[in-house]
Amino acid sequence: MSLVTTERRVGAAIVTYANPPLGTMTAVGSVEMFDATQAAIDDPAVRCIIFTGGLPDIFIRHYDVGELTVLGDTVSRTPPRPAAAPSDGRPAAGFLGLTDLVAGCGKPVIAAINGLCMGGGFELSLACDLRIAARSATSIGLPETRVGIFPGGGGTQRLPRVIGEAKALEMILRGLVVDAEQALSLGLVHEIADDPLTRALEIAAEFAARPPEGLAHAKRLTRAALDRPLSAGLADERRSFLEVVGLPSAMAAMRAALASGPIEQQGS
């Protein structure tokens, strides 16, 4: 039985993960999520990708610890070799490839966190561009140090970029998890909602009404901002702006805005 289902609504691909009864991420689930995400990226009709959980009150509980112990046994017998880069330049399928794919794709990705979201599940949400948590969510965070390991799916790198080094160190070293209200106050999530999927679809409708090229460049440039010198980022921004501003889609959107009056009065 597939662990992943995909639905298209208002220009969005809703990718739902369900692995009953616990809702843990697995190697098989990672590949299915990767394939569903890649299909959504490749579909020009999809303007936004939304991840959510298919079990009540569970987004993704965490990565399957049993599978990690098998990995540990394997590594203890045969030290791993550095992974070769895929020949086509795309991340290899699997959980690490999935998070890289999400962060690097040119479409906005929203995590509609409908419940438990820890470890690998939270690391996947950190790779997303926006995170909306259910008001009822009770456990969001990175508890890996409680079981003798540390976040290995991007958590040590992405969390400091979201909430700063000091708070990220506290959360990671202590293995802290928080509820939705605390997550919002810390900046771990952007919003809380009674129904995060409904709210994510509202935002997806905003994206569907806008030219995709501007969104893609905005995501790429903003994500790269902290990883290179300011001068390099500004040069890329200026070059990219000239690429986008003359596109027919951008020209049409700007002319429509001019005809509609002041932008601040046109809503989000």
Summary of the structure (lengths in Angstrom):
residues: 268
radius of gyration: 19.3
end to end distance: 40.3
largest distance: 68.0
contacts: 844
relative contact order: 0.12
helix: 51%
strand: 16%
